[in-house]
Amino acid sequence: MTTESEIAPNEHQLFKQLVGFLELIKESSVKFDPRYILRVFRELTAIRRQISADDLVRLVHQFYPAIHPNVENLIEALTPFRISLTENTGDEMEIDNDQTSDSHEVLPEIDVFVHLLVQIFLHDKGETKALYNFNKHVINVLKTYNYRTLDYIQAKVWYYIFRASELANDLVNIRVELMNAFRTATLRHDTETRASVITLLLRDYILSNDINQAYNLVEKTEFPDEASNPVVARYYYYLARIHTIQLDYSSALECVTTAIRKCPQTKNASGFLQSATKLQIIIQLLTGEIPELSSFENPQLVKSLKAYSEVTKAVRLGDLTIFSDALETFGIRIISLTYKRISLKDICIKLHLDSELTAEYVVAKAIKDGVVEAMIDHTKGYMESLEVSDVYSSVAPQEEFDRRIKFCMQLHNDSVKAMRYPMNKERRDVDADIQAREREQELLQRYVHASCIAKYEVPGGGSSEHQVSPRANRKELPKMSLAEFQALRDKYHGEKKRYERQTTIYYSLSMMMIFLALSYASVPLYRAICQRTGWGGTPITDKSRFTRDKLTPVATERRLRVSFTAETSGALPWKFVPQQREVYVVPGETALAFYKAKNISDKDITGMATYSVTPDHVAPYFNKIQCFCFEEQRLAKGEEVDMPLFFFIDPEFSRDPAMRNIEDVVLHYTFFKAKHDEQHDQLFSEAAKRNENQTK
């Protein structure tokens, strides 16, 4: 019999360990280092079934203030499972309460982890209903926090939320919360929670036999590569089940193999390893392969895989039923390896199929899954096996070698990123002080050499001042007192700061002048670039493009309709219209058009025109030989002028595939009032007044 005196120390030690867990989580929050949380998860696995409701209640009273909103829900969930406490235990709890201040705030990491402990306790006790009701409160708690140090804890919490819904047979209603959690984790870049929720959604769909929804989720989401190995293993396992149901055996075998490799090699993961290995054996048998003997020799799997081992032996030896015998003796893979060419009718007879069409479907599926390497001649009705060439004469070994090298390099990079280098704080401070003193002494010596003035002891006695060579040895430096040294150091630092300030001012002024020059030059530079390259729908006006071969019409090309449009800005009282609305030209053919401008105001006005071509990508091929754009046009009051436009379309237009469907081109002009026109008006008015005064 075990006495209470023997149990009490163990319970006290367990409670101290739980308190240590919370201290580690607090340290993880302060240092922003998830390693402490992962350490807590590793150590929690060994003691999770020893945790009692009394320990959790003591934990809540010690770390939560009495007015905290989550205390009531935590105590309410644990109260039905508490054991009657002794007087000593009650005294200890009162002491713990006295140590807790009501003004003390609970860290979000500690709050969520305590909820996780309650979830684990209820789950291990088999209290599905209590866990299901408690999870409603946990979901609301998770929505109130947004900290990256909570990522690993939240992923665990969501697992137990889904587990309770699964045990309560409520798989449909939990999907809404899982989808909300997935969206939130994606927006917050919460890698671990996002990966965990994806696996939970896949499990939900698979348990509900909603394979299409599971496949759509896989296709439209990206599983994070940075997730932990257990989550990655579950993801690939569910992915293998989806591919198996969809008869994509090649992809399924690859996924389940990856899941087995990613699975933790511990006793706690033996259940998952058994399920994954069983699925791998089934997929291999479906593809006509015999699983390796090593798959059945794992000590953790020998008992659970005994039936699968017997089935594999029967298939291998041909001692199963008629179907198994046919699979071994007359399987598609055996036929493809035996015959170079065989008709679909013979395959139908050997496999006892209903028709040749069924045999054709079976063979096509085997070829698609990579079970056999063959081709089907549908017209002649036979299957021809492809010759197995020397694989080392192909690029297959190179590709496989490259894949393995990339895997090793990725493993190395991940390992380097995960490494931590603890440093000795005291030694680091000492080294920093020594280096700082040496650096300061070196700077002082440079200052003495640069100033070229020092005090030396003269051999005959006394002292004198003279210039020091910049290359003087350190041993030749003057001897000085501590006060002189400090004064020299302060002078050095003062001059250094003054030099730094001057340098900053010079750099700032230089940058201001550069930006000022760029602001003035940006408009003409942009205009010149557009005219030379055709950017932004600006026709090219580079005269070097007006060669004889460019002005040769392409006789075989269709005619393009070039339309002309015009407008004026609201500040310019002109009437500006094209004299003809459109012309038809072929690439390489020159064309002449006219615009008419009239000043309808009662004073002289200077204007300037800009232009553009639509569609924009036609502009590089639109060349103007003569134009009135970007030139100041001054019209007297009531004056009307004709403005010519001489242009052609580059013959390269007909060779560009992107211009194949272009039939209409629009050339648009806009007239603006010149900026300095108001100054001209003022000068002209003053001159007119002077002439009028002279006349009088």
C-alpha positions as CSV (number, residue, x, y, z in Angstrom):
1,M,0.0,0.0,0.0
2,T,1.1,3.5,-0.8
3,T,0.6,6.0,2.0
4,E,-0.4,9.6,1.7
5,S,2.9,10.7,3.0
6,E,4.5,9.0,0.0
7,I,2.1,10.5,-2.5
8,A,2.3,14.1,-1.2
9,P,6.0,14.7,-2.2
10,N,5.2,13.4,-5.7
11,E,2.2,15.7,-6.1
12,H,4.3,18.6,-4.8
13,Q,7.1,17.8,-7.2
14,L,4.5,17.5,-10.1
15,F,3.1,21.0,-9.2
16,K,6.6,22.5,-9.1
17,Q,7.2,21.0,-12.6
18,L,4.1,22.6,-13.9
19,V,5.2,26.0,-12.4
20,G,8.5,25.5,-14.1
21,F,6.7,25.0,-17.4
22,L,5.0,28.4,-17.0
23,E,8.3,30.0,-16.1
24,L,9.8,28.6,-19.3
25,I,6.9,29.9,-21.3
26,K,7.3,33.3,-19.7
27,E,11.0,33.3,-20.7
28,S,10.0,32.3,-24.2
29,S,7.7,35.3,-24.3
30,V,10.4,37.7,-23.1
31,K,13.2,36.4,-25.3
32,F,10.8,35.7,-28.3
33,D,12.4,32.2,-28.6
34,P,10.1,29.3,-29.3
35,R,12.7,26.7,-28.2
36,Y,11.5,27.0,-24.6
37,I,7.9,26.2,-25.6
38,L,9.1,23.1,-27.6
39,R,11.0,22.0,-24.6
40,V,7.8,22.3,-22.5
41,F,5.9,20.1,-25.0
42,R,8.6,17.4,-24.9
43,E,8.6,17.2,-21.1
44,L,4.8,17.5,-20.8
45,T,4.3,14.2,-22.7
46,A,5.8,12.2,-19.8
47,I,3.7,13.6,-17.0
48,R,0.4,14.6,-18.8
49,R,-1.5,11.6,-17.4
50,Q,-0.3,12.3,-13.8
51,I,-1.8,15.8,-13.8
52,S,-4.8,16.2,-11.5
53,A,-7.6,18.7,-11.3
54,D,-6.3,19.9,-8.0
55,D,-2.9,20.7,-9.5
56,L,-4.5,22.8,-12.2
57,V,-6.8,24.6,-9.8
58,R,-3.7,25.5,-7.7
59,L,-2.0,26.7,-10.8
60,V,-4.9,29.0,-11.7
61,H,-5.0,30.5,-8.2
62,Q,-1.3,31.1,-8.2
63,F,-0.9,32.7,-11.6
64,Y,-4.3,34.4,-12.2
65,P,-5.7,37.4,-10.3
66,A,-9.1,36.8,-8.8
67,I,-10.8,39.3,-11.1
68,H,-9.5,37.7,-14.3
69,P,-12.4,36.9,-16.7
70,N,-11.0,33.4,-17.5
71,V,-10.7,32.2,-13.9
72,E,-14.4,31.3,-13.6
73,N,-14.5,29.2,-16.7
74,L,-11.3,27.3,-15.8
75,I,-12.5,26.5,-12.2
76,E,-15.9,25.5,-13.5
77,A,-14.4,23.0,-16.0
78,L,-12.1,21.5,-13.3
79,T,-14.4,21.5,-10.2
80,P,-16.3,18.2,-11.0
81,F,-13.0,16.3,-11.1
82,R,-11.4,17.7,-7.9
83,I,-10.5,15.4,-5.0
84,S,-11.4,16.6,-1.4
85,L,-8.4,18.6,-0.2
86,T,-6.7,18.2,3.1
87,E,-6.3,21.1,5.5
88,N,-2.6,21.4,4.7
89,T,-3.3,21.6,1.0
90,G,-5.9,24.3,1.7
91,D,-3.3,26.3,3.7
92,E,-0.8,26.0,0.9
93,M,-3.4,27.3,-1.6
94,E,-4.1,30.2,0.6
95,I,-0.4,31.0,0.7
96,D,-0.3,30.9,-3.1
97,N,-3.2,33.2,-3.3
98,D,-1.6,35.7,-1.0
99,Q,1.4,35.8,-3.3
100,T,-0.7,36.8,-6.3
101,S,-1.6,40.4,-6.8
102,D,-5.0,41.4,-8.2
103,S,-3.3,44.0,-10.4
104,H,-1.0,41.4,-11.9
105,E,-1.7,40.7,-15.6
106,V,-1.5,37.2,-17.0
107,L,0.8,36.7,-20.0
108,P,-1.2,35.6,-23.1
109,E,1.2,32.7,-23.5
110,I,0.6,31.5,-19.9
111,D,-3.2,32.0,-20.3
112,V,-3.5,29.9,-23.5
113,F,-1.1,27.2,-22.1
114,V,-3.2,26.8,-19.0
115,H,-6.3,26.3,-21.2
116,L,-4.3,23.7,-23.1
117,L,-3.5,21.9,-19.9
118,V,-7.2,21.8,-19.0
119,Q,-8.0,20.4,-22.5
120,I,-5.3,17.7,-22.1
121,F,-6.7,16.8,-18.7
122,L,-10.3,16.5,-19.9
123,H,-9.2,14.5,-23.0
124,D,-7.1,12.0,-21.1
125,K,-10.0,11.5,-18.6
126,G,-12.3,10.7,-21.5
127,E,-14.7,13.5,-20.6
128,T,-15.7,14.3,-24.2
129,K,-18.8,16.3,-23.3
130,A,-17.0,18.5,-20.8
131,L,-14.1,19.1,-23.2
132,Y,-16.6,19.9,-26.0
133,N,-18.3,22.6,-23.9
134,F,-15.0,24.0,-22.6
135,N,-13.7,24.4,-26.1
136,K,-16.4,27.0,-26.9
137,H,-14.8,29.2,-24.3
138,V,-11.3,28.4,-25.6
139,I,-12.2,29.5,-29.1
140,N,-13.2,32.9,-27.7
141,V,-10.0,33.2,-25.8
142,L,-7.9,32.5,-28.9
143,K,-9.7,35.3,-30.8
144,T,-8.5,37.9,-28.2
145,Y,-4.8,37.3,-28.7
146,N,-2.4,38.1,-31.6
147,Y,1.1,37.2,-30.6
148,R,3.7,35.2,-32.6
149,T,4.9,33.5,-29.5
150,L,1.5,31.8,-29.3
151,D,1.8,30.0,-32.6
152,Y,3.0,26.6,-31.3
153,I,0.6,26.6,-28.4
154,Q,-2.4,27.6,-30.6
155,A,-1.7,24.8,-33.0
156,K,-2.0,22.3,-30.1
157,V,-5.1,24.0,-28.8
158,W,-6.8,23.7,-32.2
159,Y,-6.0,20.0,-32.3
160,Y,-7.9,19.3,-29.1
161,I,-10.8,21.5,-30.2
162,F,-11.2,19.4,-33.3
163,R,-10.6,16.2,-31.4
164,A,-13.5,16.9,-29.1
165,S,-15.7,17.7,-32.1
166,E,-14.7,14.5,-33.7
167,L,-15.5,12.4,-30.6
168,A,-18.8,14.2,-30.3
169,N,-19.6,13.5,-33.9
170,D,-19.9,17.2,-34.8
171,L,-17.6,17.3,-37.8
172,V,-19.7,19.7,-39.9
173,N,-20.2,22.6,-37.4
174,I,-16.5,22.8,-36.5
175,R,-15.5,23.5,-40.1
176,V,-16.6,27.1,-39.8
177,E,-14.3,27.8,-36.9
178,L,-11.5,25.9,-38.6
179,M,-11.9,28.0,-41.7
180,N,-11.9,31.2,-39.7
181,A,-8.8,30.0,-37.9
182,F,-7.1,29.2,-41.2
183,R,-7.9,32.6,-42.6
184,T,-6.6,34.4,-39.5
185,A,-3.4,32.3,-39.3
186,T,-2.7,33.1,-43.0
187,L,-3.2,36.8,-42.6
188,R,-0.9,36.8,-39.5
189,H,1.7,34.5,-41.1
190,D,1.2,32.0,-38.3
191,T,2.9,29.0,-40.0
192,E,2.4,26.4,-37.3
193,T,-1.3,27.1,-36.7
194,R,-2.0,27.3,-40.5
195,A,-0.3,23.9,-41.1
196,S,-2.1,22.3,-38.2
197,V,-5.5,23.7,-39.3
198,I,-5.0,22.4,-42.8
199,T,-4.4,18.9,-41.6
200,L,-7.5,19.1,-39.3
201,L,-9.6,20.2,-42.2
202,L,-8.3,17.4,-44.4
203,R,-9.1,14.9,-41.6
204,D,-12.6,16.4,-41.3
205,Y,-13.3,16.0,-45.0
206,I,-11.9,12.4,-45.1
207,L,-13.9,11.3,-42.1
208,S,-17.0,12.8,-43.7
209,N,-16.2,11.0,-47.0
210,D,-16.1,14.4,-48.7
211,I,-13.0,13.7,-50.8
212,N,-13.8,16.3,-53.5
213,Q,-13.7,19.1,-50.9
214,A,-10.5,17.7,-49.5
215,Y,-8.9,17.6,-52.9
216,N,-10.0,21.2,-53.6
217,L,-8.5,22.3,-50.3
218,V,-5.2,20.8,-51.3
219,E,-5.2,22.3,-54.7
220,K,-6.1,25.8,-53.6
221,T,-3.9,26.1,-50.5
222,E,-0.2,26.1,-50.0
223,F,1.1,24.0,-47.2
224,P,4.0,25.8,-45.3
225,D,7.4,24.2,-45.6
226,E,8.4,25.6,-42.2
227,A,5.9,23.5,-40.3
228,S,7.2,20.9,-37.8
229,N,7.8,17.3,-38.8
230,P,4.7,15.8,-37.0
231,V,2.4,18.1,-38.8
232,V,4.1,17.6,-42.1
233,A,3.8,13.8,-41.6
234,R,0.0,14.0,-40.9
235,Y,-0.5,16.3,-44.0
236,Y,1.3,13.8,-46.4
237,Y,-0.6,10.9,-44.8
238,Y,-4.0,12.5,-45.5
239,L,-2.8,13.5,-49.0
240,A,-1.9,9.9,-49.7
241,R,-5.4,8.7,-48.6
242,I,-6.9,11.3,-51.0
243,H,-4.8,10.2,-53.9
244,T,-5.5,6.5,-53.2
245,I,-9.3,7.1,-53.3
246,Q,-8.8,9.0,-56.6
247,L,-6.8,6.0,-57.9
248,D,-3.6,8.1,-58.3
249,Y,-1.4,5.4,-56.8
250,S,1.9,6.8,-57.9
251,S,1.3,10.1,-56.1
252,A,-0.2,8.3,-53.1
253,L,2.8,6.0,-52.7
254,E,5.2,9.0,-52.9
255,C,3.1,10.9,-50.2
256,V,2.8,8.0,-47.8
257,T,6.6,7.3,-48.1
258,T,7.3,10.9,-47.2
259,A,4.9,10.7,-44.3
260,I,6.7,7.6,-42.9
261,R,10.1,9.4,-43.2
262,K,8.8,12.5,-41.5
263,C,7.1,10.6,-38.7
264,P,8.8,10.9,-35.3
265,Q,10.6,7.7,-34.3
266,T,9.2,7.5,-30.8
267,K,6.8,5.1,-29.0
268,N,4.1,7.8,-28.9
269,A,4.0,7.9,-32.7
270,S,3.7,4.1,-33.2
271,G,0.0,4.4,-33.9
272,F,0.5,6.8,-36.8
273,L,3.4,4.7,-38.1
274,Q,1.2,1.6,-38.2
275,S,-1.6,3.4,-40.1
276,A,0.9,4.9,-42.6
277,T,2.7,1.6,-43.2
278,K,-0.6,-0.3,-43.7
279,L,-1.6,2.3,-46.3
280,Q,1.8,2.0,-48.0
281,I,1.5,-1.8,-48.2
282,I,-2.0,-1.6,-49.7
283,I,-0.8,0.9,-52.4
284,Q,2.1,-1.2,-53.3
285,L,-0.1,-4.2,-53.7
286,L,-2.5,-2.2,-55.8
287,T,0.3,-1.2,-58.2
288,G,1.4,-4.8,-58.6
289,E,4.5,-4.4,-56.4
290,I,5.6,-6.6,-53.6
291,P,6.5,-4.7,-50.4
292,E,10.0,-5.2,-49.0
293,L,10.5,-7.6,-46.2
294,S,12.0,-4.8,-44.0
295,S,8.6,-3.2,-43.9
296,F,7.4,-6.0,-41.6
297,E,10.5,-6.3,-39.4
298,N,10.0,-3.2,-37.3
299,P,9.5,-4.3,-33.7
300,Q,6.7,-1.8,-33.2
301,L,4.8,-3.0,-36.3
302,V,5.3,-6.8,-36.2
303,K,2.1,-7.6,-34.4
304,S,-0.2,-5.0,-36.2
305,L,1.2,-5.9,-39.7
306,K,0.9,-9.7,-39.3
307,A,-2.3,-9.9,-41.4
308,Y,-0.7,-7.7,-44.1
309,S,2.4,-9.9,-44.1
310,E,0.3,-13.0,-44.7
311,V,-1.6,-11.3,-47.5
312,T,1.7,-10.2,-49.1
313,K,3.1,-13.8,-48.8
314,A,0.0,-15.2,-50.4
315,V,0.2,-12.7,-53.3
316,R,3.8,-13.4,-53.8
317,L,3.4,-17.2,-53.7
318,G,0.1,-17.3,-55.5
319,D,-1.8,-19.1,-52.6
320,L,-4.6,-16.5,-52.2
321,T,-8.0,-16.7,-53.8
322,I,-8.6,-16.8,-57.5
323,F,-8.2,-13.0,-57.7
324,S,-4.9,-13.1,-55.9
325,D,-3.7,-16.0,-58.0
326,A,-4.7,-14.0,-61.1
327,L,-2.9,-10.9,-59.8
328,E,0.3,-12.9,-59.3
329,T,0.2,-15.1,-62.4
330,F,-1.7,-13.0,-65.0
331,G,-1.3,-9.4,-63.7
332,I,-0.8,-6.5,-66.1
333,R,2.8,-6.0,-64.9
334,I,3.7,-9.6,-65.4
335,I,2.2,-9.5,-68.9
336,S,4.1,-6.4,-69.8
337,L,7.4,-7.9,-68.7
338,T,6.7,-11.2,-70.5
339,Y,5.4,-10.1,-73.9
340,K,6.9,-7.6,-76.2
341,R,3.5,-7.2,-77.9
342,I,0.1,-8.7,-77.0
343,S,-3.4,-8.0,-78.2
344,L,-6.1,-6.6,-76.0
345,K,-8.1,-9.7,-76.7
346,D,-5.5,-12.0,-75.2
347,I,-5.2,-9.7,-72.2
348,C,-9.0,-9.9,-71.8
349,I,-8.8,-13.8,-71.9
350,K,-5.8,-14.0,-69.4
351,L,-7.4,-11.6,-66.9
352,H,-10.9,-13.0,-67.4
353,L,-12.3,-9.6,-68.2
354,D,-15.7,-8.9,-69.8
355,S,-14.6,-7.2,-73.0
356,E,-11.7,-5.8,-74.9
357,L,-12.9,-2.3,-74.0
358,T,-12.5,-3.2,-70.3
359,A,-9.1,-4.6,-70.9
360,E,-8.1,-1.4,-72.8
361,Y,-9.3,0.8,-69.8
362,V,-7.3,-1.4,-67.3
363,V,-4.1,-1.2,-69.4
364,A,-4.5,2.5,-69.9
365,K,-4.9,3.0,-66.1
366,A,-1.8,0.9,-65.4
367,I,0.2,3.0,-67.9
368,K,-1.0,6.2,-66.4
369,D,0.0,5.1,-62.9
370,G,3.4,4.1,-64.0
371,V,2.9,0.4,-63.2
372,V,3.9,-0.6,-66.7
373,E,5.9,1.1,-69.4
374,A,4.0,0.4,-72.6
375,M,1.8,2.0,-75.3
376,I,-1.6,1.1,-76.7
377,D,-2.3,1.0,-80.4
378,H,-6.0,1.6,-80.5
379,T,-6.5,1.1,-84.2
380,K,-4.8,-2.3,-84.3
381,G,-5.9,-3.3,-80.8
382,Y,-2.7,-4.4,-79.0
383,M,-0.3,-3.3,-76.2
384,E,3.4,-2.9,-77.0
385,S,5.9,-2.9,-74.1
386,L,8.6,-0.3,-74.4
387,E,12.1,-1.5,-74.6
388,V,14.1,-1.1,-71.4
389,S,17.1,0.8,-72.5
390,D,20.3,1.3,-70.5
391,V,19.2,3.8,-67.8
392,Y,22.8,5.0,-67.3
393,S,22.9,6.2,-70.9
394,S,20.0,8.6,-70.2
395,V,19.7,11.7,-67.9
396,A,17.8,9.8,-65.3
397,P,20.8,9.2,-63.0
398,Q,21.8,12.9,-63.3
399,E,18.3,14.0,-62.4
400,E,18.2,11.6,-59.4
401,F,21.6,12.7,-58.3
402,D,20.6,16.3,-58.6
403,R,17.5,15.7,-56.5
404,R,19.4,14.0,-53.8
405,I,22.0,16.8,-53.7
406,K,19.3,19.4,-53.4
407,F,17.7,17.5,-50.6
408,C,21.0,17.3,-48.7
409,M,21.7,21.1,-49.3
410,Q,18.2,22.0,-48.1
411,L,18.7,19.8,-45.0
412,H,22.1,21.6,-44.4
413,N,20.5,25.0,-44.8
414,D,17.6,24.2,-42.5
415,S,20.1,22.9,-39.9
416,V,22.2,26.0,-40.0
417,K,19.1,28.2,-39.7
418,A,18.0,26.2,-36.6
419,M,21.4,26.4,-34.8
420,R,21.8,28.5,-31.7
421,Y,25.1,29.8,-30.4
422,P,25.0,30.5,-26.6
423,M,27.5,33.1,-25.6
424,N,29.3,33.7,-22.3
425,K,28.0,37.1,-21.2
426,E,30.8,37.9,-18.8
427,R,33.5,37.0,-21.3
428,R,31.8,39.0,-24.0
429,D,31.7,42.1,-21.9
430,V,35.4,41.8,-21.0
431,D,36.4,41.3,-24.6
432,A,34.2,44.3,-25.6
433,D,35.9,46.5,-22.9
434,I,39.4,45.5,-24.0
435,Q,38.6,46.1,-27.7
436,A,37.1,49.5,-26.9
437,R,40.1,50.6,-24.9
438,E,42.5,49.5,-27.7
439,R,40.4,51.2,-30.3
440,E,40.3,54.4,-28.3
441,Q,44.0,54.4,-27.7
442,E,44.6,53.8,-31.5
443,L,42.4,56.8,-32.3
444,L,44.2,59.0,-29.8
445,Q,47.6,58.0,-31.3
446,R,46.3,58.9,-34.8
447,Y,45.1,62.2,-33.5
448,V,48.5,63.0,-32.0
449,H,50.2,62.1,-35.3
450,A,47.7,64.1,-37.3
451,S,48.1,67.2,-35.1
452,C,51.9,67.0,-35.5
453,I,52.5,68.5,-32.1
454,A,53.7,66.6,-29.1
455,K,55.9,67.1,-26.0
456,Y,59.1,65.0,-25.7
457,E,61.6,64.6,-23.0
458,V,65.0,66.0,-24.1
459,P,68.0,63.8,-23.1
460,G,69.8,66.8,-21.6
461,G,66.9,67.6,-19.4
462,G,63.9,69.9,-19.8
463,S,61.5,69.5,-22.6
464,S,60.7,71.0,-26.0
465,E,57.9,71.0,-28.6
466,H,58.5,70.0,-32.1
467,Q,56.7,68.4,-35.0
468,V,56.2,64.6,-35.0
469,S,56.5,62.6,-38.2
470,P,53.2,60.9,-39.1
471,R,55.1,57.6,-39.2
472,A,56.4,58.0,-35.7
473,N,56.7,54.8,-33.6
474,R,54.2,54.3,-30.8
475,K,57.1,54.2,-28.3
476,E,58.0,57.8,-29.3
477,L,54.6,59.1,-28.1
478,P,54.9,61.7,-25.2
479,K,54.3,60.7,-21.6
480,M,51.2,62.5,-20.2
481,S,49.2,62.6,-17.0
482,L,45.7,61.3,-16.7
483,A,44.2,64.8,-16.8
484,E,46.2,65.6,-20.0
485,F,45.0,62.2,-21.5
486,Q,41.4,63.0,-20.7
487,A,41.7,66.5,-22.1
488,L,43.2,65.2,-25.3
489,R,40.5,62.5,-25.6
490,D,37.7,65.1,-25.1
491,K,39.3,67.3,-27.7
492,Y,39.6,64.4,-30.1
493,H,36.0,63.4,-29.7
494,G,34.9,67.0,-30.1
495,E,36.7,67.4,-33.4
496,K,35.5,64.0,-34.5
497,K,31.8,65.0,-33.9
498,R,32.3,68.4,-35.6
499,Y,33.8,66.6,-38.6
500,E,30.9,64.2,-38.7
501,R,28.4,67.1,-38.5
502,Q,30.1,68.9,-41.4
503,T,30.1,65.7,-43.4
504,T,26.4,65.2,-42.8
505,I,25.6,68.8,-43.8
506,Y,27.7,68.5,-47.0
507,Y,26.0,65.2,-47.9
508,S,22.6,66.7,-47.3
509,L,23.2,69.7,-49.4
510,S,24.6,67.6,-52.2
511,M,21.5,65.4,-52.2
512,M,19.2,68.4,-52.2
513,M,21.0,69.9,-55.2
514,I,20.9,66.5,-57.0
515,F,17.2,66.1,-56.4
516,L,16.6,69.7,-57.4
517,A,18.4,69.2,-60.7
518,L,16.6,66.0,-61.3
519,S,13.2,67.6,-60.7
520,Y,14.0,70.3,-63.4
521,A,15.4,67.7,-65.8
522,S,12.8,65.0,-65.3
523,V,10.1,66.4,-67.7
524,P,12.3,67.0,-70.7
525,L,14.2,63.7,-70.1
526,Y,10.9,61.8,-69.9
527,R,9.7,63.5,-73.0
528,A,12.9,62.7,-74.9
529,I,12.8,59.1,-73.8
530,C,9.1,58.7,-74.8
531,Q,9.8,60.2,-78.2
532,R,12.7,57.8,-78.8
533,T,11.1,54.6,-77.4
534,G,7.4,55.2,-77.9
535,W,6.5,54.7,-74.2
536,G,3.1,55.9,-73.0
537,G,1.7,56.0,-76.4
538,T,4.1,58.7,-77.6
539,P,5.0,58.4,-81.3
540,I,8.7,58.2,-82.2
541,T,10.3,61.3,-83.7
542,D,13.9,60.1,-84.0
543,K,15.1,61.2,-87.4
544,S,17.5,58.3,-87.7
545,R,14.6,56.0,-88.3
546,F,13.5,57.9,-91.5
547,T,15.6,55.8,-93.9
548,R,14.7,54.8,-97.4
549,D,13.8,51.2,-96.5
550,K,11.4,52.5,-93.7
551,L,9.5,54.6,-96.3
552,T,8.8,51.7,-98.6
553,P,5.1,50.7,-98.5
554,V,4.3,47.0,-97.7
555,A,2.0,46.1,-100.7
556,T,0.8,42.9,-99.2
557,E,-0.3,44.4,-95.9
558,R,-3.8,45.4,-95.1
559,R,-4.7,49.1,-94.8
560,L,-4.9,50.7,-91.4
561,R,-7.4,53.4,-90.5
562,V,-5.7,56.3,-88.7
563,S,-8.3,58.6,-87.0
564,F,-7.5,62.1,-85.8
565,T,-9.0,63.7,-82.6
566,A,-8.3,67.0,-80.9
567,E,-9.1,69.0,-77.8
568,T,-8.0,72.1,-75.9
569,S,-7.6,72.7,-72.2
570,G,-10.2,74.8,-70.4
571,A,-7.8,77.7,-69.9
572,L,-7.1,78.1,-73.7
573,P,-9.8,79.9,-75.6
574,W,-9.0,78.3,-79.0
575,K,-10.9,76.3,-81.5
576,F,-8.8,73.3,-82.5
577,V,-10.1,70.6,-84.8
578,P,-8.7,68.1,-87.5
579,Q,-9.5,69.0,-91.1
580,Q,-10.1,65.3,-91.9
581,R,-11.3,62.7,-89.5
582,E,-9.3,59.7,-90.8
583,V,-6.9,58.4,-93.5
584,Y,-6.1,54.9,-94.7
585,V,-2.4,53.9,-95.0
586,V,-0.3,50.7,-95.2
587,P,2.9,50.3,-93.2
588,G,5.8,52.2,-94.9
589,E,3.4,54.6,-96.7
590,T,3.7,58.4,-95.9
591,A,0.5,60.4,-95.2
592,L,-0.2,64.1,-94.8
593,A,-3.0,65.5,-92.5
594,F,-3.9,69.0,-91.3
595,Y,-5.3,70.4,-88.1
596,K,-6.9,73.9,-87.9
597,A,-6.4,76.2,-84.9
598,K,-8.2,79.5,-84.3
599,N,-7.8,82.1,-81.5
600,I,-11.4,83.1,-80.6
601,S,-10.3,85.4,-77.8
602,D,-9.7,89.2,-77.9
603,K,-6.0,88.9,-77.2
604,D,-2.8,87.2,-78.4
605,I,-2.2,83.8,-76.8
606,T,0.7,81.3,-76.9
607,G,-0.2,77.5,-76.8
608,M,1.7,74.2,-76.9
609,A,0.4,70.8,-78.1
610,T,1.0,67.3,-76.8
611,Y,0.0,64.0,-78.5
612,S,-0.6,60.3,-77.9
613,V,-1.4,57.2,-79.9
614,T,-4.0,54.6,-79.1
615,P,-3.5,51.6,-78.7
616,D,-0.3,52.4,-76.7
617,H,1.7,49.5,-78.1
618,V,1.4,50.9,-81.6
619,A,3.4,54.0,-80.6
620,P,6.8,52.5,-81.3
621,Y,5.8,52.0,-84.9
622,F,4.2,55.4,-85.4
623,N,6.8,57.9,-86.8
624,K,6.3,61.6,-87.5
625,I,8.4,63.4,-90.1
626,Q,6.9,66.8,-89.5
627,C,4.7,67.9,-86.6
628,F,3.7,71.0,-84.6
629,C,3.8,69.4,-81.2
630,F,5.9,70.6,-78.3
631,E,6.5,73.9,-80.1
632,E,5.0,77.1,-79.0
633,Q,2.3,78.4,-81.4
634,R,1.4,82.0,-80.9
635,L,-1.9,83.2,-82.5
636,A,-3.0,86.8,-82.6
637,K,-6.6,87.5,-81.7
638,G,-8.9,86.1,-84.3
639,E,-6.0,84.4,-86.2
640,E,-6.6,81.0,-87.9
641,V,-3.8,78.7,-89.1
642,D,-3.4,75.3,-90.6
643,M,-1.0,72.9,-88.9
644,P,0.5,70.1,-91.0
645,L,1.2,66.6,-89.8
646,F,3.5,64.3,-92.0
647,F,3.8,60.7,-90.7
648,F,4.2,57.0,-91.6
649,I,3.9,53.6,-89.9
650,D,7.1,51.5,-89.6
651,P,7.1,48.4,-91.9
652,E,8.1,46.4,-88.9
653,F,4.5,46.8,-87.8
654,S,3.4,44.0,-90.3
655,R,6.0,41.6,-88.8
656,D,5.0,41.9,-85.2
657,P,2.5,39.2,-84.2
658,A,1.1,41.4,-81.5
659,M,-0.1,43.8,-84.2
660,R,-2.0,41.2,-86.1
661,N,-5.4,42.2,-85.0
662,I,-4.8,46.0,-85.0
663,E,-7.0,47.8,-87.6
664,D,-7.7,51.2,-86.1
665,V,-5.1,53.7,-84.7
666,V,-6.1,57.0,-83.1
667,L,-3.8,60.0,-83.0
668,H,-4.9,62.5,-80.4
669,Y,-3.6,66.1,-79.9
670,T,-4.3,68.4,-76.9
671,F,-3.4,72.1,-76.8
672,F,-2.5,73.8,-73.5
673,K,-1.8,77.4,-72.7
674,A,1.9,78.1,-72.3
675,K,3.0,78.8,-68.7
676,H,4.8,82.0,-69.6
677,D,2.0,83.4,-71.8
678,E,0.7,85.5,-68.9
679,Q,4.1,87.2,-68.5
680,H,4.0,87.9,-72.3
681,D,0.6,89.5,-71.9
682,Q,1.8,91.7,-69.1
683,L,4.8,92.8,-71.1
684,F,2.8,93.5,-74.2
685,S,0.2,95.5,-72.2
686,E,3.0,97.6,-70.6
687,A,4.5,98.2,-74.0
688,A,1.2,99.2,-75.4
689,K,0.6,101.7,-72.5
690,R,4.1,103.3,-73.1
691,N,3.3,103.7,-76.9
692,E,0.0,105.2,-76.1
693,N,1.6,107.7,-73.6
694,Q,4.3,108.6,-76.2
695,T,1.6,109.3,-78.8
696,K,-0.3,111.5,-76.4
